[in-house]
């Protein structure tokens, strides 16, 4: 029975990968003659279709949003956010295709705020850890930063460790084609990752790490304990590099983008590594939540939030 379940899961992800790659190819073709606004409408329609045709998923997602942000009592607003979230799984495809077709226009009209925070962090000479989330146009972060002559190297799970390896590798190569750090386009998570990242930071360069990944560090996120990966804290302790949160949100028009750099995280280290990791990760979670709350409909990882909450409860039980 277990083998049969594994086979079904494998078939599901292979089918999902085929669909995602088909959407990518179709979007590239349609972008040749459809304006950005029409393509954006088609993607919004996909999100609405997912929302209305899958009642179980719809109720779970609305429940997550309500649990995490109880202040949102307007059901219409919750529905609006949830519909956008449903489309977030394929939105990176549209982002990359739009940049391929209209990258110069996007860069001309991009709204950048807080750049002084990145410059202050760079000036310390210890490298910079850019903290981001699977939020907004996160797939364009490295592309946009390379175009701004401020390249960074993202740390990404290797395609073969994901359920959809061909899709992940295709999207990564697509993004690198549009713009990246030519010397270090990506650090794939693996046995040499720690050494490579430490060397990169010691050379005064920038790395990018997402906060919304499950792990063994329990910190509060949206009002409950959540289990998050703590690699970013270890890199910060070892290198002394400042952590600068940043986000690239969509704007009102399809080609509009808002790039925001926030102040470097502030924390005091004690020398006790366990305590210091917890201290840094607490600030990381606060910064991540703050960014998500600015545009909650653009956060892909709503689908993982309950899992992180549940993992935290299991970890707390194990530590008793």
C-alpha positions as CSV (number, residue, x, y, z in Angstrom):
1,X,0.0,0.0,0.0
2,X,2.8,2.4,0.8
3,X,4.6,1.8,-2.5
4,X,1.3,2.4,-4.3
5,X,0.9,5.7,-2.4
6,X,4.5,6.7,-3.4
7,X,3.8,5.9,-7.0
8,X,0.6,8.0,-7.0
9,X,2.5,10.9,-5.5
10,X,5.2,10.6,-8.1
11,X,2.7,10.5,-10.9
12,X,1.0,13.5,-9.5
13,X,4.2,15.6,-9.4
14,X,5.3,14.4,-12.8
15,X,1.9,15.5,-14.2
16,X,2.2,18.8,-12.3
17,X,5.6,19.4,-13.8
18,X,4.4,18.8,-17.3
19,X,1.5,21.2,-16.7
20,X,3.9,23.9,-15.4
21,X,6.3,23.5,-18.3
22,X,3.4,23.7,-20.7
23,X,2.2,26.9,-19.1
24,X,5.7,28.3,-19.4
25,X,5.9,27.5,-23.1
26,X,2.3,28.8,-23.8
27,X,3.0,32.0,-21.9
28,X,6.2,32.7,-23.9
29,X,4.2,32.1,-27.1
30,X,1.2,34.3,-26.1
31,X,3.5,37.1,-25.0
32,X,4.5,37.5,-28.6
33,X,1.2,39.1,-29.5
34,X,-0.8,39.6,-26.3
35,X,-0.2,42.8,-24.2
36,X,0.9,42.4,-20.6
37,X,-2.5,43.5,-19.2
38,X,-4.3,40.6,-21.0
39,X,-1.7,38.1,-19.9
40,X,-2.1,39.4,-16.3
41,X,-5.8,38.9,-16.6
42,X,-5.4,35.4,-17.8
43,X,-3.2,34.5,-14.8
44,X,-5.7,36.2,-12.4
45,X,-8.4,34.0,-14.0
46,X,-6.4,30.9,-13.3
47,X,-6.2,31.9,-9.6
48,X,-9.9,32.4,-9.5
49,X,-10.6,29.1,-11.1
50,X,-8.4,27.3,-8.6
51,X,-10.2,29.1,-5.8
52,X,-13.8,28.4,-6.9
53,X,-13.3,24.8,-8.2
54,X,-11.5,23.3,-5.2
55,X,-13.7,23.9,-2.2
56,X,-11.5,21.9,0.2
57,X,-8.4,23.9,-0.7
58,X,-10.5,27.1,-0.6
59,X,-11.7,26.5,3.0
60,X,-8.2,25.5,4.2
61,X,-6.6,28.6,2.7
62,X,-9.3,31.0,4.1
63,X,-8.8,29.3,7.5
64,X,-5.1,29.9,7.3
65,X,-5.6,33.6,6.4
66,X,-8.1,34.1,9.2
67,X,-5.9,32.3,11.8
68,X,-2.9,34.3,10.8
69,X,-4.6,37.7,10.4
70,X,-7.7,37.7,12.5
71,X,-8.0,41.5,12.0
72,X,-9.2,40.8,8.4
73,X,-12.9,40.3,9.1
74,X,-14.2,41.3,5.7
75,X,-15.0,38.1,3.8
76,X,-14.7,39.8,0.5
77,X,-11.2,41.0,1.3
78,X,-10.2,37.5,2.4
79,X,-11.6,36.1,-0.8
80,X,-9.7,38.6,-2.8
81,X,-6.4,37.8,-1.1
82,X,-7.0,34.0,-1.4
83,X,-7.7,34.2,-5.1
84,X,-4.4,36.0,-5.7
85,X,-2.6,33.5,-3.5
86,X,-4.1,30.6,-5.6
87,X,-2.5,32.1,-8.7
88,X,0.9,32.7,-6.9
89,X,2.1,29.2,-7.7
90,X,2.4,30.0,-11.4
91,X,3.0,33.8,-11.2
92,X,6.8,33.4,-11.4
93,X,6.3,32.1,-14.9
94,X,4.6,35.3,-16.0
95,X,7.2,37.4,-14.1
96,X,10.1,35.9,-16.0
97,X,8.3,36.0,-19.4
98,X,7.3,39.6,-18.9
99,X,10.9,40.5,-18.0
100,X,12.1,38.7,-21.1
101,X,9.7,40.8,-23.3
102,X,9.6,44.1,-21.4
103,X,12.6,44.1,-19.1
104,X,13.9,47.5,-20.1
105,X,10.5,49.0,-19.4
106,X,10.2,47.3,-16.0
107,X,13.7,48.6,-15.0
108,X,12.9,52.2,-16.2
109,X,9.7,52.4,-14.1
110,X,10.8,50.4,-11.0
111,X,10.2,52.2,-7.8
112,X,13.1,51.8,-5.4
113,X,13.1,52.8,-1.7
114,X,15.5,52.2,1.1
115,X,18.5,51.7,-1.0
116,X,20.6,53.5,1.6
117,X,20.1,50.5,3.9
118,X,21.8,48.2,1.4
119,X,24.6,50.8,0.9
120,X,25.2,51.0,4.7
121,X,25.4,47.3,5.0
122,X,27.8,47.0,2.0
123,X,30.0,49.7,3.6
124,X,30.7,47.4,6.6
125,X,32.8,45.2,4.3
126,X,31.6,41.9,5.8
127,X,29.4,40.9,3.0
128,X,25.6,41.2,3.1
129,X,22.9,38.6,3.7
130,X,19.8,39.6,1.8
131,X,16.7,38.2,3.5
132,X,13.6,37.7,1.3
133,X,10.5,35.5,1.0
134,X,8.6,33.6,-1.7
135,X,6.8,36.9,-2.0
136,X,5.9,39.2,-5.0
137,X,8.4,38.9,-7.9
138,X,10.9,36.9,-5.8
139,X,11.9,35.0,-9.0
140,X,13.2,38.4,-10.4
141,X,15.2,39.4,-7.4
142,X,18.6,38.3,-8.8
143,X,17.7,39.6,-12.2
144,X,16.8,43.0,-11.1
145,X,19.7,43.3,-8.7
146,X,22.1,42.3,-11.5
147,X,20.6,45.0,-13.7
148,X,21.1,47.5,-10.9
149,X,24.8,46.5,-10.7
150,X,24.3,45.1,-7.2
151,X,24.3,41.4,-7.9
152,X,23.8,38.7,-5.3
153,X,23.9,34.9,-5.2
154,X,20.7,33.2,-4.1
155,X,20.9,30.0,-2.1
156,X,18.4,27.6,-3.7
157,X,17.4,23.9,-3.2
158,X,18.9,21.8,-5.9
159,X,16.3,20.8,-8.5
160,X,16.9,17.1,-8.0
161,X,15.8,17.5,-4.3
162,X,12.4,19.0,-5.4
163,X,9.3,17.2,-6.6
164,X,9.5,19.0,-10.0
165,X,13.2,19.1,-10.9
166,X,12.9,19.9,-14.6
167,X,10.6,22.8,-13.9
168,X,12.9,24.2,-11.2
169,X,16.0,23.9,-13.3
170,X,14.3,25.4,-16.3
171,X,13.1,28.4,-14.3
172,X,16.6,28.9,-12.7
173,X,18.3,28.9,-16.1
174,X,15.6,31.2,-17.5
175,X,16.3,33.7,-14.7
176,X,20.1,33.4,-15.1
177,X,19.7,34.2,-18.8
178,X,17.9,37.4,-17.9
179,X,20.5,38.6,-15.4
180,X,22.6,37.2,-12.5
181,X,26.0,37.4,-10.9
182,X,28.1,36.0,-13.8
183,X,30.8,34.5,-11.4
184,X,28.3,33.0,-8.9
185,X,24.8,32.7,-10.4
186,X,23.5,30.4,-7.7
187,X,24.5,28.3,-4.6
188,X,22.7,25.0,-4.8
189,X,22.0,23.6,-1.3
190,X,24.4,20.7,-0.8
191,X,27.5,19.5,1.1
192,X,29.6,22.5,-0.1
193,X,27.1,25.2,0.4
194,X,28.3,26.4,3.8
195,X,31.9,26.7,2.6
196,X,30.9,28.5,-0.5
197,X,28.6,31.0,1.3
198,X,31.2,31.7,4.0
199,X,33.8,32.4,1.3
200,X,31.4,34.6,-0.6
201,X,30.6,36.7,2.5
202,X,34.3,36.9,3.6
203,X,35.0,38.4,0.2
204,X,32.5,41.2,0.9
205,X,29.8,39.8,-1.5
206,X,26.1,39.3,-1.2
207,X,24.0,36.2,-0.7
208,X,20.2,35.9,-0.7
209,X,18.3,33.5,1.6
210,X,14.6,33.0,2.0
211,X,13.1,32.9,5.5
212,X,10.0,30.8,4.6
213,X,11.6,27.4,4.7
214,X,10.8,24.7,7.3
215,X,13.5,23.7,9.7
216,X,14.1,23.0,13.4
217,X,14.2,26.5,14.9
218,X,11.0,27.4,16.7
219,X,10.1,31.1,16.6
220,X,6.8,32.9,16.5
221,X,5.3,33.6,13.1
222,X,1.8,35.1,12.7
223,X,1.0,34.6,16.4
224,X,2.1,30.9,16.8
225,X,5.3,29.0,17.1
226,X,6.6,28.0,13.7
227,X,9.5,25.7,12.7
228,X,11.9,27.5,10.3
229,X,15.3,26.8,8.9
230,X,18.0,28.7,10.8
231,X,20.9,28.7,8.3
232,X,20.7,32.4,7.9
233,X,21.4,32.9,11.6
234,X,24.5,30.7,11.5
235,X,25.9,32.5,8.5
236,X,25.3,35.8,10.2
237,X,27.1,34.7,13.4
238,X,30.1,33.2,11.5
239,X,30.6,36.1,9.2
240,X,29.3,39.1,11.0
241,X,27.5,40.1,7.8
242,X,24.4,42.3,8.3
243,X,21.0,40.9,7.3
244,X,19.0,43.2,5.1
245,X,15.4,42.3,4.4
246,X,14.1,43.2,0.9
247,X,11.1,42.6,-1.3
248,X,10.0,43.2,-4.9
249,X,6.3,43.7,-5.0
250,X,4.0,43.9,-8.0
251,X,2.6,47.4,-8.7
252,X,-0.7,48.6,-10.0
253,X,0.1,48.0,-13.6
254,X,1.4,44.7,-15.0
255,X,4.9,46.0,-15.6
256,X,5.1,48.1,-12.3
257,X,7.4,46.8,-9.5
258,X,8.3,48.2,-6.1
259,X,11.7,47.3,-4.7
260,X,12.1,47.9,-1.0
261,X,15.2,47.5,1.1
262,X,14.5,47.6,4.9
263,X,16.8,48.4,7.7
264,X,19.3,45.8,8.7
265,X,18.1,43.5,11.5
266,X,19.2,44.6,14.9
267,X,20.2,42.1,17.6
268,X,22.8,41.7,20.3
269,X,24.9,38.5,20.4
270,X,25.9,36.9,23.7
271,X,28.4,34.3,22.6
272,X,26.0,31.5,23.4
273,X,25.4,30.1,19.9
274,X,22.1,28.5,20.7
275,X,20.7,31.6,22.2
276,X,22.1,33.8,19.5
277,X,20.6,31.7,16.7
278,X,17.2,31.9,18.4
279,X,17.6,35.7,18.8
280,X,18.5,36.2,15.2
281,X,15.7,33.9,13.9
282,X,13.2,35.8,16.1
283,X,14.1,39.0,14.3
284,X,14.1,37.2,10.9
285,X,10.6,35.9,11.5
286,X,9.4,39.4,12.5
287,X,10.9,40.9,9.4
288,X,9.5,38.2,7.2
289,X,6.0,38.6,8.6
290,X,6.2,42.4,8.3
291,X,7.0,42.0,4.6
292,X,4.2,39.5,4.0
293,X,1.6,41.7,5.8
294,X,2.4,44.5,3.3
295,X,1.1,42.4,0.4
296,X,-0.4,39.2,1.8
297,X,-1.9,38.2,-1.5
298,X,1.6,37.9,-3.0
299,X,3.0,35.3,-0.6
300,X,3.1,31.9,-2.1
301,X,4.0,30.2,1.2
302,X,0.6,30.6,2.8
303,X,0.2,26.9,1.8
304,X,3.0,25.9,4.1
305,X,2.2,28.0,7.2
306,X,0.1,25.4,9.0
307,X,2.8,22.8,8.3
308,X,5.4,25.0,10.1
309,X,3.0,25.5,13.0
310,X,2.4,21.8,13.3
311,X,6.2,21.0,13.1
312,X,6.8,23.5,15.9
313,X,4.3,21.7,18.1
314,X,6.0,18.4,17.4
315,X,9.4,19.8,18.2
316,X,8.2,21.3,21.4
317,X,6.8,17.9,22.5
318,X,10.1,16.2,21.7
319,X,12.0,18.7,23.8
320,X,9.9,18.0,26.9
